[in-house]
Amino acid sequence: MATAIPSTNVFHTKSDEMHLEIFCLVWLDPGSSTNDDHDTEQQLRSIINHLKKFHDVSQCQKYIDERSPKERVIMVVSGQLGRKIVPSIHNLRQVISIYVYCFDKKRNEQWACKYAKVRAVVVELDELISRIKDDHKIQKFVEEPLSINIFTTGGGAGNSTIGLNGEFVFSQVLIDCLSRLRYTEADKNELIRLCEQQYKGNSIELSNIREFQDKYSSNNVLRCIDKQLALSFLKFSDDKENLEAVLFQIDADPKMAITKPFADITEYSEYKDEAEVLFMLGSIFRLDSVNRSKHGQVWIIQMTLCNDDEHDLKQVLMDMREQYLSKETNLQKLGKILLEMGKSDLAQHYFIRMLEQLPSNDPLRIDLYLDLATLKSYAGHLNKSMKWRQKASALKKQIQSISSSISKSKIPI
């Protein structure tokens, strides 16, 4: 590799416990440190924030093998180590592109040409960064998962969280809950702190975060969308043999968009020659047909926008909204929905967060203690469950004692 990457990273990438993006840039190089490394990493992290560096093939191989198939790994490797690792990782779903950064381009092209995921063999750093940046513009649209829940008519999944219809129902209730929650300045500050933690050392993204912090408002939310993102229409590559290009054709009647509206946002677009329509999260579409285009290059999926009354689970949705959303929507309700969806860690986070917002003698704390007891019971942590139930019982007795004392003080002598 023409420029080596050091083993120590003074502005370290984030821990592996949590990432806000599915992309990871893995750099495998046996070389030593150079003075240009800091600038190089800044440029790379401006493209893909999560950067991992390795000097050892086996450690790098282990890290890539342990990635979920839903993650996406972009790899930069030296010519020497590339010959060792590329054959064993090339067919992994999580690996989507490989760049060989070396001194001898001609020699390394001889082995690299056998692997479709090797995008380029380069000797210049500027060319490497340019290729990764250009390719990633497309990758962000092709590889980012499209969040879709499918409801099958006539299915027997009901309100089960296991079946496809269960996922559909709970996703609708979750979106309704999120849209009804009251957000505070503290919520915005928490989001900013999380982003600052995730993008620590990434000067470009930190600058974007500061701009968001200073200028964000509900009136300019559309202008806060990343201006560097460009729509990539029907982009193809030869190594996507297991993927198909699709074009959604949507018939949307504004009269049907009662609870989940859509709007023409062309006037807010960075690309004035392209019309854009924004559909609200959780919009429901009926699948009408799936056909090949005239020349067979793309599948055309024709859909019609529906309202909440146009499917067989209407009554189930009404019952669940009554159960979870009939009264004031708060973090406890959000936690209960997440718990039913099997998201116990998130549910616990919101139960505890609401506890932190309540006075120590608030009766609602009893319900939250019991919710946490149920959560721990589901997870098989019976001792922890019992401790939460004991806290609920103790607070209940304390509140009853206070109420009794107040009642006695009001009795005339």
The 8 nearest C-alpha neighbors of each residue, nearest first, counted from 0:
[[101, 1, 77, 100, 2, 102, 3, 78],
 [0, 2, 101, 102, 122, 100, 3, 123],
 [3, 1, 0, 4, 33, 124, 30, 36],
 [2, 4, 30, 31, 32, 28, 0, 5],
 [3, 5, 32, 36, 31, 30, 6, 28],
 [6, 4, 32, 7, 31, 3, 8, 36],
 [5, 7, 8, 4, 52, 53, 54, 32],
 [8, 6, 5, 9, 11, 32, 4, 10],
 [7, 9, 11, 10, 6, 5, 12, 37],
 [10, 8, 11, 7, 37, 200, 12, 5],
 [11, 9, 200, 8, 12, 199, 201, 37],
 [10, 12, 8, 9, 13, 200, 199, 7],
 [11, 13, 50, 49, 10, 14, 51, 199],
 [14, 12, 197, 15, 11, 49, 199, 198],
 [13, 15, 16, 12, 17, 18, 197, 11],
 [14, 16, 17, 13, 18, 12, 49, 51],
 [17, 15, 14, 18, 13, 19, 197, 12],
 [16, 18, 15, 14, 19, 13, 197, 20],
 [19, 17, 20, 197, 16, 15, 21, 49],
 [18, 20, 17, 21, 197, 194, 22, 49],
 [21, 19, 18, 22, 49, 23, 48, 47],
 [20, 22, 70, 71, 23, 19, 18, 143],
 [23, 21, 71, 20, 72, 70, 47, 24],
 [22, 24, 72, 49, 50, 73, 71, 25],
 [23, 25, 50, 73, 74, 72, 49, 51],
 [26, 24, 74, 51, 52, 50, 73, 75],
 [25, 27, 52, 75, 74, 76, 53, 51],
 [28, 26, 53, 76, 54, 52, 75, 25],
 [27, 29, 54, 77, 30, 76, 3, 53],
 [30, 28, 54, 31, 27, 55, 3, 53],
 [31, 29, 3, 28, 4, 32, 5, 54],
 [30, 32, 5, 3, 4, 33, 29, 6],
 [31, 33, 5, 4, 3, 34, 30, 36],
 [34, 32, 35, 36, 3, 31, 4, 5],
 [33, 35, 36, 32, 37, 38, 39, 5],
 [34, 36, 33, 38, 37, 39, 2, 32],
 [37, 35, 39, 38, 34, 33, 40, 4],
 [36, 38, 40, 39, 35, 41, 34, 9],
 [39, 37, 41, 40, 36, 35, 42, 34],
 [40, 38, 36, 42, 37, 41, 35, 43],
 [39, 41, 43, 37, 42, 38, 44, 36],
 [40, 42, 38, 44, 39, 43, 45, 201],
 [43, 41, 45, 39, 40, 44, 38, 46],
 [42, 44, 40, 46, 45, 41, 47, 39],
 [45, 43, 48, 47, 46, 41, 42, 40],
 [44, 46, 42, 43, 47, 203, 41, 48],
 [45, 47, 44, 43, 132, 48, 42, 135],
 [48, 46, 44, 49, 45, 43, 24, 23],
 [47, 49, 44, 50, 45, 46, 198, 201],
 [48, 50, 23, 47, 24, 12, 51, 44],
 [49, 51, 24, 12, 23, 25, 48, 44],
 [52, 50, 25, 26, 24, 49, 53, 12],
 [53, 51, 26, 25, 27, 50, 54, 6],
 [52, 54, 27, 55, 59, 26, 28, 51],
 [53, 55, 29, 28, 27, 56, 52, 6],
 [54, 56, 58, 53, 57, 59, 29, 27],
 [57, 55, 59, 58, 60, 54, 84, 80],
 [56, 58, 60, 59, 55, 61, 84, 62],
 [59, 57, 61, 60, 55, 56, 62, 53],
 [58, 60, 56, 62, 57, 61, 53, 55],
 [59, 61, 57, 63, 58, 62, 56, 64],
 [62, 60, 58, 64, 59, 63, 57, 65],
 [61, 63, 59, 65, 60, 64, 58, 66],
 [64, 62, 60, 66, 65, 61, 59, 72],
 [65, 63, 61, 62, 66, 60, 88, 91],
 [64, 66, 62, 63, 61, 67, 60, 68],
 [67, 65, 63, 64, 70, 68, 62, 93],
 [66, 68, 69, 70, 65, 93, 64, 71],
 [67, 69, 93, 70, 92, 66, 71, 91],
 [70, 68, 67, 93, 71, 21, 92, 66],
 [71, 69, 21, 67, 68, 93, 22, 66],
 [70, 72, 93, 22, 94, 21, 23, 95],
 [71, 73, 94, 23, 93, 22, 24, 95],
 [74, 72, 24, 96, 97, 95, 25, 23],
 [75, 73, 97, 25, 24, 26, 98, 72],
 [76, 74, 26, 98, 97, 99, 25, 27],
 [77, 75, 27, 99, 81, 26, 100, 28],
 [78, 76, 0, 100, 101, 79, 80, 28],
 [77, 79, 81, 101, 80, 99, 107, 82],
 [78, 80, 77, 81, 82, 83, 101, 0],
 [81, 79, 83, 82, 77, 78, 84, 76],
 [80, 82, 78, 83, 84, 85, 76, 79],
 [81, 83, 80, 79, 84, 85, 78, 86],
 [84, 82, 80, 81, 85, 86, 79, 56],
 [83, 85, 81, 87, 86, 82, 80, 88],
 [84, 86, 88, 81, 87, 89, 82, 83],
 [87, 85, 89, 84, 88, 83, 82, 114],
 [86, 88, 85, 84, 89, 90, 83, 60],
 [89, 87, 85, 91, 90, 86, 84, 94],
 [88, 90, 85, 86, 91, 87, 94, 116],
 [91, 89, 88, 92, 87, 94, 86, 93],
 [90, 92, 88, 93, 94, 89, 68, 64],
 [93, 91, 94, 68, 90, 95, 71, 69],
 [92, 94, 71, 68, 70, 91, 72, 95],
 [95, 93, 72, 92, 91, 71, 96, 73],
 [94, 96, 72, 73, 93, 71, 116, 92],
 [95, 97, 116, 73, 117, 94, 118, 74],
 [96, 98, 117, 74, 116, 118, 75, 73],
 [99, 97, 75, 119, 117, 118, 120, 74],
 [98, 100, 120, 76, 77, 78, 75, 101],
 [101, 99, 0, 77, 121, 122, 76, 120],
 [0, 100, 102, 122, 1, 78, 77, 103],
 [101, 103, 1, 122, 0, 104, 100, 78],
 [104, 102, 106, 105, 101, 107, 122, 78],
 [105, 103, 107, 106, 108, 120, 102, 121],
 [106, 104, 108, 107, 103, 109, 120, 102],
 [105, 107, 108, 104, 109, 103, 110, 78],
 [108, 106, 109, 104, 105, 110, 78, 111],
 [107, 109, 111, 105, 110, 106, 112, 104],
 [108, 110, 107, 106, 111, 112, 105, 113],
 [111, 109, 108, 112, 107, 113, 82, 106],
 [112, 110, 108, 113, 114, 109, 107, 117],
 [111, 113, 114, 110, 108, 109, 115, 117],
 [114, 112, 111, 110, 115, 109, 117, 108],
 [115, 113, 112, 116, 111, 117, 89, 110],
 [116, 114, 117, 238, 113, 112, 118, 237],
 [115, 117, 96, 114, 97, 118, 95, 238],
 [118, 116, 97, 115, 119, 114, 98, 96],
 [119, 117, 98, 116, 97, 96, 120, 115],
 [118, 120, 98, 117, 121, 99, 97, 130],
 [119, 121, 99, 98, 100, 104, 108, 122],
 [122, 120, 100, 123, 119, 127, 99, 104],
 [121, 123, 101, 102, 100, 1, 104, 124],
 [124, 122, 126, 125, 121, 127, 1, 100],
 [123, 125, 127, 126, 128, 122, 2, 1],
 [126, 124, 128, 127, 123, 129, 130, 122],
 [125, 127, 129, 123, 124, 128, 130, 121],
 [128, 126, 124, 130, 125, 129, 121, 131],
 [127, 129, 131, 125, 130, 126, 132, 124],
 [128, 130, 126, 132, 127, 131, 125, 133],
 [131, 129, 133, 127, 132, 128, 134, 126],
 [130, 132, 128, 134, 129, 133, 135, 127],
 [131, 133, 129, 135, 130, 134, 46, 128],
 [134, 132, 130, 135, 136, 131, 129, 137],
 [135, 133, 131, 136, 132, 137, 130, 138],
 [136, 134, 138, 137, 132, 133, 131, 139],
 [137, 135, 134, 133, 138, 139, 132, 228],
 [136, 138, 135, 139, 140, 134, 231, 141],
 [139, 137, 135, 141, 142, 140, 136, 134],
 [140, 138, 137, 143, 136, 142, 141, 135],
 [139, 141, 138, 137, 143, 142, 231, 136],
 [142, 140, 138, 139, 143, 137, 144, 234],
 [141, 143, 138, 139, 140, 144, 71, 137],
 [144, 142, 139, 140, 141, 145, 138, 21],
 [145, 143, 146, 142, 141, 69, 140, 147],
 [146, 144, 147, 143, 142, 140, 141, 148],
 [145, 147, 144, 148, 143, 281, 280, 149],
 [148, 146, 145, 149, 167, 281, 144, 170],
 [149, 147, 167, 166, 150, 146, 163, 170],
 [148, 150, 167, 163, 151, 147, 164, 166],
 [149, 151, 164, 167, 163, 152, 148, 154],
 [152, 150, 154, 153, 149, 164, 163, 155],
 [153, 151, 154, 150, 311, 310, 312, 164],
 [152, 154, 151, 155, 311, 156, 150, 157],
 [155, 153, 152, 151, 156, 164, 157, 150],
 [154, 156, 157, 153, 164, 162, 152, 151],
 [155, 157, 162, 164, 159, 154, 165, 158],
 [158, 156, 155, 159, 165, 164, 154, 312],
 [157, 159, 165, 156, 160, 168, 164, 315],
 [160, 158, 165, 161, 157, 156, 162, 164],
 [159, 161, 165, 166, 162, 340, 158, 339],
 [160, 162, 159, 165, 163, 166, 156, 164],
 [163, 161, 156, 165, 164, 159, 160, 166],
 [162, 164, 166, 165, 149, 150, 167, 161],
 [163, 165, 150, 167, 166, 162, 156, 168],
 [166, 164, 160, 159, 158, 162, 168, 167],
 [167, 165, 163, 169, 164, 168, 160, 170],
 [166, 168, 164, 148, 170, 165, 169, 150],
 [169, 167, 165, 171, 170, 166, 164, 316],
 [168, 170, 172, 171, 166, 167, 173, 165],
 [169, 171, 173, 167, 168, 172, 166, 174],
 [172, 170, 174, 168, 169, 173, 281, 175],
 [173, 171, 169, 175, 174, 170, 176, 168],
 [172, 174, 176, 170, 175, 171, 169, 177],
 [173, 175, 177, 171, 176, 172, 178, 170],
 [176, 174, 172, 178, 173, 177, 171, 179],
 [175, 177, 173, 179, 174, 178, 172, 180],
 [178, 176, 174, 180, 179, 175, 173, 333],
 [177, 179, 175, 176, 180, 174, 181, 173],
 [180, 178, 176, 177, 328, 175, 181, 329],
 [181, 179, 177, 178, 328, 329, 182, 176],
 [182, 180, 179, 183, 329, 328, 178, 177],
 [181, 183, 186, 180, 184, 187, 185, 179],
 [184, 182, 185, 186, 181, 187, 188, 180],
 [183, 185, 187, 186, 188, 182, 189, 190],
 [184, 186, 188, 183, 187, 189, 182, 190],
 [187, 185, 189, 183, 184, 188, 182, 190],
 [186, 188, 190, 184, 185, 189, 191, 183],
 [187, 189, 185, 191, 190, 186, 192, 184],
 [190, 188, 186, 192, 191, 187, 185, 193],
 [191, 189, 187, 193, 188, 192, 194, 186],
 [190, 192, 188, 194, 189, 193, 195, 187],
 [193, 191, 195, 189, 194, 190, 188, 196],
 [194, 192, 196, 190, 191, 195, 189, 197],
 [193, 195, 197, 191, 196, 192, 198, 190],
 [196, 194, 192, 198, 193, 197, 199, 191],
 [197, 195, 193, 199, 194, 198, 192, 13],
 [196, 198, 194, 195, 199, 13, 193, 18],
 [199, 197, 195, 201, 196, 194, 200, 204],
 [200, 198, 196, 201, 195, 197, 10, 12],
 [199, 201, 10, 202, 198, 11, 12, 205],
 [200, 202, 198, 199, 204, 203, 205, 41],
 [203, 201, 205, 204, 200, 206, 41, 199],
 [202, 204, 206, 205, 201, 45, 207, 41],
 [205, 203, 207, 206, 201, 202, 208, 198],
 [206, 204, 208, 202, 207, 203, 201, 209],
 [205, 207, 209, 203, 204, 208, 202, 210],
 [208, 206, 204, 210, 205, 209, 211, 203],
 [209, 207, 205, 211, 210, 206, 212, 204],
 [208, 210, 212, 206, 211, 207, 213, 205],
 [211, 209, 207, 213, 208, 212, 214, 206],
 [210, 212, 208, 215, 209, 214, 213, 207],
 [213, 211, 209, 210, 214, 215, 208, 191],
 [214, 212, 210, 211, 209, 215, 208, 216],
 [213, 215, 211, 210, 212, 216, 219, 209],
 [216, 214, 211, 212, 213, 220, 219, 217],
 [217, 215, 218, 219, 220, 214, 211, 223],
 [216, 218, 220, 219, 215, 221, 223, 214],
 [219, 217, 216, 220, 221, 215, 222, 223],
 [220, 218, 222, 221, 216, 217, 215, 223],
 [219, 221, 223, 217, 222, 218, 216, 215],
 [222, 220, 223, 219, 224, 267, 218, 268],
 [221, 223, 219, 224, 220, 267, 226, 225],
 [224, 222, 220, 221, 225, 219, 211, 215],
 [223, 225, 222, 221, 226, 220, 228, 227],
 [226, 224, 227, 228, 223, 222, 207, 229],
 [225, 227, 228, 224, 269, 229, 223, 222],
 [228, 226, 225, 229, 136, 224, 269, 230],
 [229, 227, 226, 225, 230, 136, 224, 139],
 [230, 228, 231, 227, 136, 226, 270, 137],
 [229, 231, 232, 228, 140, 137, 136, 270],
 [230, 232, 137, 229, 234, 233, 140, 136],
 [231, 233, 234, 230, 246, 137, 235, 140],
 [232, 234, 235, 231, 244, 245, 297, 246],
 [235, 233, 232, 231, 236, 137, 244, 141],
 [234, 236, 233, 237, 239, 244, 238, 243],
 [237, 235, 238, 239, 234, 240, 115, 116],
 [236, 238, 239, 235, 240, 115, 116, 241],
 [237, 239, 240, 115, 236, 116, 241, 95],
 [240, 238, 242, 241, 237, 236, 235, 243],
 [239, 241, 238, 242, 237, 243, 236, 235],
 [242, 240, 239, 243, 238, 92, 237, 244],
 [243, 241, 239, 240, 244, 238, 141, 245],
 [242, 244, 245, 241, 297, 298, 239, 240],
 [245, 243, 297, 298, 233, 242, 246, 296],
 [246, 244, 298, 297, 299, 243, 247, 300],
 [245, 247, 299, 300, 298, 248, 297, 244],
 [248, 246, 300, 301, 299, 249, 245, 302],
 [247, 249, 301, 300, 302, 246, 250, 299],
 [250, 248, 302, 303, 301, 251, 247, 304],
 [249, 251, 303, 304, 302, 252, 248, 301],
 [250, 252, 304, 249, 303, 253, 255, 305],
 [251, 253, 254, 255, 250, 304, 256, 303],
 [254, 252, 256, 255, 251, 260, 261, 257],
 [255, 253, 252, 256, 257, 251, 306, 260],
 [254, 256, 253, 306, 252, 257, 305, 304],
 [257, 255, 260, 253, 259, 254, 258, 306],
 [256, 258, 255, 259, 260, 306, 254, 253],
 [259, 257, 256, 260, 306, 307, 255, 282],
 [258, 260, 256, 279, 257, 282, 261, 281],
 [261, 259, 256, 279, 257, 258, 278, 262],
 [260, 262, 278, 277, 279, 256, 259, 276],
 [263, 261, 277, 276, 264, 278, 260, 275],
 [262, 264, 276, 265, 275, 277, 261, 274],
 [265, 263, 267, 266, 275, 276, 262, 277],
 [264, 266, 275, 268, 274, 267, 263, 271],
 [267, 265, 264, 268, 271, 263, 269, 274],
 [268, 266, 265, 264, 269, 221, 222, 271],
 [267, 269, 265, 270, 266, 271, 264, 275],
 [268, 270, 271, 267, 226, 266, 265, 222],
 [271, 269, 268, 272, 273, 265, 274, 229],
 [270, 272, 273, 268, 269, 265, 266, 274],
 [271, 273, 270, 274, 265, 268, 269, 275],
 [272, 274, 271, 270, 275, 265, 268, 269],
 [275, 273, 265, 272, 276, 271, 263, 264],
 [276, 274, 265, 264, 263, 273, 277, 268],
 [275, 277, 263, 262, 264, 278, 274, 261],
 [276, 278, 262, 261, 263, 264, 279, 275],
 [279, 277, 261, 280, 260, 276, 282, 262],
 [278, 280, 259, 282, 261, 260, 281, 277],
 [279, 281, 282, 278, 174, 259, 283, 277],
 [282, 280, 279, 171, 283, 174, 259, 170],
 [283, 281, 280, 279, 259, 278, 284, 304],
 [284, 282, 305, 304, 281, 306, 285, 307],
 [285, 283, 304, 303, 305, 302, 286, 282],
 [284, 286, 303, 302, 287, 304, 305, 283],
 [285, 287, 302, 288, 284, 301, 303, 300],
 [288, 286, 302, 301, 285, 303, 289, 300],
 [287, 289, 301, 300, 286, 290, 302, 299],
 [290, 288, 300, 299, 301, 298, 291, 287],
 [291, 289, 299, 298, 292, 288, 300, 301],
 [290, 292, 298, 295, 299, 297, 293, 289],
 [291, 293, 295, 294, 297, 298, 299, 296],
 [292, 294, 295, 291, 296, 297, 290, 298],
 [295, 293, 292, 296, 291, 297, 298, 290],
 [294, 296, 292, 291, 293, 297, 298, 290],
 [297, 295, 294, 292, 298, 291, 244, 293],
 [298, 296, 244, 245, 292, 295, 291, 299],
 [297, 299, 291, 245, 290, 292, 246, 244],
 [300, 298, 246, 290, 289, 245, 291, 247],
 [301, 299, 289, 247, 288, 248, 246, 298],
 [300, 302, 248, 288, 287, 249, 247, 299],
 [303, 301, 286, 249, 287, 285, 284, 248],
 [304, 302, 250, 285, 284, 249, 251, 305],
 [303, 305, 284, 251, 283, 250, 285, 302],
 [306, 304, 284, 283, 255, 309, 303, 285],
 [305, 307, 255, 308, 309, 256, 283, 257],
 [306, 308, 309, 313, 305, 310, 283, 258],
 [309, 307, 306, 313, 310, 305, 311, 312],
 [310, 308, 307, 306, 305, 311, 313, 312],
 [309, 311, 312, 313, 308, 307, 152, 305],
 [310, 312, 313, 152, 309, 314, 153, 308],
 [313, 311, 315, 314, 310, 316, 157, 168],
 [312, 314, 316, 315, 311, 308, 310, 317],
 [315, 313, 317, 316, 312, 318, 311, 319],
 [316, 314, 312, 318, 317, 313, 319, 158],
 [315, 317, 319, 313, 314, 318, 320, 312],
 [316, 318, 314, 320, 315, 319, 321, 313],
 [319, 317, 321, 315, 316, 320, 314, 322],
 [320, 318, 322, 316, 321, 317, 323, 315],
 [321, 319, 324, 317, 323, 322, 318, 316],
 [320, 322, 325, 318, 319, 324, 323, 317],
 [321, 323, 319, 320, 324, 318, 325, 317],
 [324, 322, 320, 321, 319, 332, 325, 336],
 [323, 325, 320, 326, 321, 328, 322, 176],
 [324, 326, 321, 323, 322, 320, 327, 328],
 [327, 325, 324, 328, 323, 321, 322, 329],
 [326, 328, 329, 324, 325, 332, 180, 179],
 [327, 329, 180, 324, 332, 326, 179, 176],
 [328, 330, 331, 332, 180, 327, 333, 181],
 [329, 331, 333, 332, 349, 353, 334, 350],
 [330, 332, 334, 333, 329, 350, 335, 349],
 [333, 331, 335, 334, 330, 329, 323, 328],
 [332, 334, 330, 336, 331, 335, 337, 176],
 [335, 333, 346, 331, 337, 332, 336, 349],
 [334, 336, 338, 332, 337, 333, 331, 339],
 [337, 335, 339, 333, 338, 334, 340, 332],
 [336, 338, 340, 334, 342, 346, 339, 335],
 [337, 339, 335, 343, 341, 342, 340, 336],
 [338, 340, 336, 341, 337, 335, 160, 342],
 [341, 339, 337, 338, 342, 160, 336, 169],
 [340, 342, 338, 339, 343, 337, 160, 344],
 [343, 341, 337, 338, 340, 345, 344, 346],
 [342, 344, 346, 338, 345, 341, 347, 337],
 [345, 343, 347, 346, 342, 348, 338, 341],
 [346, 344, 348, 347, 343, 342, 349, 337],
 [345, 347, 334, 343, 337, 349, 348, 338],
 [346, 348, 350, 344, 345, 349, 343, 351],
 [349, 347, 345, 346, 351, 350, 352, 344],
 [348, 350, 352, 346, 351, 347, 334, 330],
 [351, 349, 347, 353, 352, 348, 331, 334],
 [352, 350, 354, 353, 349, 348, 347, 355],
 [351, 353, 349, 355, 354, 350, 348, 356],
 [352, 354, 356, 355, 350, 351, 330, 349],
 [355, 353, 351, 357, 356, 352, 350, 364],
 [354, 356, 352, 353, 357, 351, 358, 359],
 [355, 357, 353, 354, 352, 358, 351, 359],
 [358, 356, 354, 355, 361, 359, 353, 364],
 [359, 357, 361, 360, 356, 355, 354, 364],
 [358, 360, 361, 357, 364, 354, 355, 362],
 [361, 359, 358, 362, 398, 394, 364, 357],
 [360, 362, 358, 363, 364, 359, 357, 365],
 [363, 361, 364, 365, 360, 398, 395, 366],
 [364, 362, 365, 366, 361, 367, 357, 360],
 [363, 365, 367, 362, 366, 361, 368, 354],
 [366, 364, 391, 368, 363, 367, 362, 369],
 [367, 365, 369, 363, 364, 368, 370, 391],
 [366, 368, 370, 364, 369, 365, 371, 350],
 [369, 367, 365, 371, 387, 370, 391, 366],
 [368, 370, 372, 366, 367, 371, 388, 373],
 [371, 369, 367, 373, 372, 368, 366, 374],
 [370, 372, 374, 368, 369, 373, 375, 367],
 [373, 371, 384, 369, 387, 375, 370, 374],
 [374, 372, 376, 370, 371, 375, 369, 377],
 [373, 375, 371, 377, 376, 372, 370, 378],
 [376, 374, 384, 378, 380, 372, 377, 373],
 [375, 377, 373, 379, 378, 381, 374, 384],
 [378, 376, 374, 375, 379, 373, 380, 381],
 [377, 379, 375, 376, 380, 374, 381, 343],
 [380, 378, 376, 377, 381, 375, 384, 382],
 [381, 379, 375, 376, 383, 378, 382, 384],
 [380, 382, 384, 376, 383, 379, 385, 375],
 [383, 381, 385, 384, 380, 386, 375, 376],
 [384, 382, 386, 385, 381, 380, 375, 387],
 [383, 385, 372, 381, 375, 387, 382, 386],
 [386, 384, 388, 382, 383, 387, 381, 389],
 [385, 387, 389, 383, 388, 384, 390, 382],
 [388, 386, 390, 372, 368, 384, 389, 385],
 [389, 387, 391, 385, 390, 386, 369, 372],
 [388, 390, 392, 386, 391, 387, 393, 385],
 [391, 389, 387, 393, 388, 392, 394, 386],
 [392, 390, 365, 388, 394, 389, 368, 393],
 [391, 393, 389, 395, 390, 394, 388, 396],
 [394, 392, 390, 396, 395, 391, 389, 397],
 [395, 393, 397, 391, 396, 392, 398, 390],
 [394, 396, 392, 398, 397, 393, 391, 399],
 [397, 395, 399, 393, 394, 398, 400, 392],
 [396, 398, 394, 400, 395, 399, 393, 401],
 [397, 399, 401, 395, 400, 396, 402, 394],
 [400, 398, 402, 396, 401, 397, 403, 395],
 [401, 399, 403, 397, 398, 402, 396, 404],
 [400, 402, 398, 404, 403, 399, 405, 397],
 [401, 403, 399, 405, 400, 404, 398, 406],
 [404, 402, 400, 406, 401, 405, 399, 407],
 [405, 403, 401, 407, 406, 402, 400, 408],
 [404, 406, 402, 408, 403, 407, 401, 409],
 [407, 405, 403, 409, 404, 408, 402, 410],
 [408, 406, 404, 409, 410, 405, 403, 402],
 [409, 407, 405, 406, 410, 404, 411, 403],
 [408, 410, 406, 407, 411, 405, 404, 412],
 [409, 411, 407, 408, 412, 406, 405, 404],
 [412, 410, 409, 408, 407, 406, 405, 404],
 [411, 410, 409, 408, 407, 406, 405, 404]]
